[in-house]
């Protein structure tokens, strides 16, 4: 009976992701239908004959329209954030929980720790992507083509809004909010964190992006758990995406020196370890301060 109950609890952990996927499919389908109707009403050259023989061409043009794809992503992410936000609030936030001030939520050691974690996470993710590209370059080509179709080769304000603000809030609510909370009830936190990070990686739909999303998911899960607040993992996620979207090229070494690459890799591990230490230390200090008051 306990095994059945445990299995049921684990299966229940998939529901937030399935809900998000359902919202994504519905929004994508509805957006394509609306856009196609708009093209027809507007007399687009793609629909000059009554048999709609050029539907495939129209679909191809939509899949390469970065502004359209970004807008669809924003609509999906906002709706997912609302749905999962309500779920999280109703299920996991105490009804009369007082709001914490910024000083009660985070302190200087925690902020420095988050910055170090973000930098370490960036470089570890970069080397993971490089390793995957070495194993199978087609994986990287698929990833690169997807990023270009979305518009990451020339980031627009709309894409920046989605990447830095909207996506982190939505994804943290789905994975570190509802999913991790349920998973932590069904298994030890260590396993629960790996579980939600794996789901987070799989959610991205390709090997390369899924790999670094898995790394980011582990870090964000740790930050949320140790800091006791989803806002902290949202902050780390925003910082990670901000760096990924706008970091200047000189911060990434693309040379052939093995020694330099090893040095950067070791440094990124030290940054991650130091960031985790400072963050945990700051969280303990914050807890001690709250106890004294």
Secondary structure, 3 states (H helix, E strand, C coil): CHHHHHHHHHHHCCHHHHHHHHHHHHHHHHHHHHHHHHHHHCCCHHHCCCCCCCHHHHHHHHHCCHHHHHHHHHHHHHHHHHHHHHHHHHHHCCCCCCCCCHHHHCCHHHHHHHHHHHHHHHHHHHHHHHHHHHHCHHHHHHHHHHHHHHCCCCCCHHHHHHHHHHHHHHHHHHHHHHHHHHHHHHCCHHHHHHHHHHHHHHHCCCHHHHHHHHHHHHHHHHHHHHHCCHHHHHHHHHHHHHHHHHCCHHHCCCCCCHHHHHHHHHHHHHHHHHHHHHHHHHHHHHHHHHHHC
